[in-house]
Amino acid sequence: MLAVIAYIGYLVNVGQIELAYQVTDSGTITNYRGVNTAAFVGLKAGLTGSAVVLFGGFYLMKNSLERDRLHNVDQLVASTPVSDWAYLAGKWLSNIALGVVILFTLGFATIANHAIHGVGPTNPVPLLAPLLAFAFPVCLLVGAVSLFFETVKQLNGTLGNISYILLATFSLAALASAQNSLPGAVPLSTKAGDIMGHISIYDLTVDSLLTEVPNYSGGTPSIGTLDGTETFRYDGGSWPVWIYLQRAGLSLPAAVIVLAATVLFDRTPSGKSSESAGWISRLVSVLPFDRGDDAADDEAEPPSTSSLSLTPVKDRNAGSFTRLVAAEVRLALRGHRWWWYVGAIVLAVSPIISLVSAGPSDVEVAPFRNIVLPLAFVWPIFIWSEMGVRTVKNRMTVLVLSSKYAERQLIAEWLAGVVVAMSIGGGTLVLFVSTGQTGLLLGYVSGILFGPSLAIMTGIWSRSSWLFEVVYLMVWYVGPLNRAVPLDFVGATTASIETGVPFLFIGVSLALFGTAVFRRKAEVK
């Protein structure tokens, strides 16, 4: 993780990550980037650090409570006089400390690389101050949100990971109101909700841009791999007071979120049922009726060991590989919320219903290709995220590795993920074949292979599901959903089919699966 952060610091300084204004003149877009002075590189590092913490910090900070449950530390904590507030505050501070380590690494890389590649003197203050001002408050907020998600049962899993990345993306939507406006005309509410610091940096650098482009109509700068030869120079200066107040103000919602997490926190240690696990349980516990045989069962004497027996295992080769695959499919499909099953059925059946009602010659294929097909290959993420990780979460790794068919179990788990994807996307398959759109089958095959392969590879190597969820959601969001051709692995666009993008992803999928098998072989040895 720290090596990746250091590499990002390198990209910030050598100019491959640019903070630039996109100026439109007569339909032509020109990127005006800042000269890499210490003051401007510091702003780029601060905004980059905010982006890294906002979109990646959550997944690195999350599971601090889960680790205590996994290693039974929560049982020790539950037996001590440590209050819930003190326990969760300590977890929040540890999340913040992890964010500080990330920012320290980025700051060190920023100073070192500016000394080699930068313009002008390497002054540590303007290089590091924006990291503290812009990225550190994001650490406070993201650390609190990750802790809150862990205390809410419904958000402590794949649904929470997906919800967070959508929430982080939507949190930047307020920047749209700052477009075509100079900083003085930006609404105060928009400035207050500026999580990453876009508008603050806009306010600091726009005067330097206006010296080069006097007719600039307004709009926040963009950050990314932006090409451009036009430049402006920013050498720093005093910051407006509102920037300090706005950045410090992010600590208030962070503290409120931690307090909310304290209210929702269930102190019951792992391995024990909680009487306060839900409102139904609390209601049943106070109702004045006899709960029947429960008390009698508690008072009954346990059976003696002499009356117990175990069925002898004479053959460890019982069953077949098909039976193993079927068991993995059942294991993958059980235990989800009702709305997931309803959504899966709708995605699988809706293309067939439309085909039957309209007929093969009149049915509209485009809506199913552009909407249903991408949704069909993101809906199984709740199943795929458990692949390669389920044995670790349920402490079954040692038993699986000591079994006779440890490698077959991994293959069966992968096939179960493929079968689920085939089932949910089966309706689009029938539609494409019935309407003669056989060229789209390449995207279908890529869709059913890429998700399970990426999941099984990242799961077995990282022993966690968050890496798969982040990577897959990013690829899916940019590619199939937003129709970016290089990442459109399901063939939602004609250009991706023509350029062979799904075919490339099929090869990548097979390579990923092979890497997972290699890992399992190494584990067995």
Steps between C-alpha positions, in 0.01 A plus 500: 500500500775744597692420181194589294458827692867585445457433128200733493722766657745446218227543238388824663846650460603378156183642350310182412235597755401853406286763668378699202227737390311395190435818300251480212538745214292462180434135580868423559611385848843610617651374825689761704718324756700659777877518498640253755606751763503388862175686570316347206636147551387527862145576384511204263627275779230624736221436252650163403523401866137595551398284203707203618354513852144566382484215251755255641534583868160358590598152382836515678352627828194275503495166686675626815207365702481188284861414583414507869207267436709268282770460764257505798650821637145634534438241773787645699381856445144409603630376837677827580359830633598675176196696382357476150595861434862445609525181293359656183693824549816293514403328177430838341841629605665189358323561168624858504852378579489274194396799291790699643741225395361521147537878495850485649606262223349724235662807657844338512469397135384850408804667658748248359361511148466881494866530591581300186227596252346819639533866404657745743613440858371195690330665797338236727235738639304567178552137399354351819253762627231415239522133598422595858230750405318301232566129555515474881137613556398235246680243719286609796179467300579175318630340821169579671289377206690171479444446872129581467458254214651226717250560779199472267441137413342575162799714396773277636561307181474514124193725504685749717808493277288567193296766678812684611656529156169632366475741794856624443426554131176686569674720759684666212180580313472835678800622299272527197351818647848659493537460125481813286541711816798676646576424869322812624173384344513144638219441755604475863333160535714365218816628667398343832444160337832500315642179646818465294592869472428564131341840556768608747772429244285673237489812716877491554609450138239670283672841513817344361297349218325827423834665431539255209132467403324828590170390342470177703133456589550277803511136608701294749826342385514132407754249624623197312706404196425819306714588200582861425789732418348826628604597852443753775718565804382490861757592766280489808380773731266551794187286520150641563368440851196311371723216377633434850151512647355273232772236539479507879123473477526147353597375845151577634307249283778249566448528877121474458540183292718341770237584762234340280719191468522481879119491524475220243799299625419148622744409778399134501817296440530257212363152552206626710156607391388850585162551660508854359589394148174630359173661589313169463727331754460788745122492458477123554715522811251729679173336389323322790458154356654164565771421249441132546771244481796742504526502879450124517773449243737715703430298817525161330811293568737479204532152349791291619792440271437126507168550320660695216653351189656619176445352158829347387654646183607206281549685172624857456417485129122510545309696237624649174632831368152584374366453851774730631406771248133466593587537868701816426208642302262437790750652741537809280128557454378463854475764770438814292227757552168454322550802276815345352309192384223719356753711310676190365172355374398829336834530320483139381135497393431851365680449163311174442164660584570783258607252234184294537266800507652692207647220291859457376456742211348790696670484840733789585846361575674830585338560843593151617852534364559842655320457834407141586828345381724724718267453799498124452876492543516716810210340688700180582766708677335404831587137418832555327639705789497188721701292254844408628415664834218284639734236643703769681193674645359170627839368618483201268826556312697234685226240447472581130875488443526166685221346293562269206375747237614844615567615143171362371317694770645824364406407143150407613468832682601685182255297291225583747566870442489443124172307529341782700611755238369279219164472674451871568618597151322206336209713386726727294666192351164369378412844364827540308476151346132535410552836331810392312735730695761227534784753501390609846562153641869586536411763759272253678782245529739769622246610760448154650876434519656831608309554827552152648864488385587836650314410819667163552846643427477806725321303771751218530800733485376786721271291727253788484205593281546879491779493238278319251202721572697822449680389182197337340265787580746753356541301177124442472414863577741642242455229237155339457306770689668811357588335168876554511616271218833375648322364811168395345548129562132408447474659154245767586647714220551403136852641503609262776376199301673621185832559677488166681488635857285209631738252335789665685313475829435131438875447480552707813233297680671171420832641617343617827344159560832331428666726757243397759560129431874558532440660838291206620772254389754702699272499805463121482875453481 
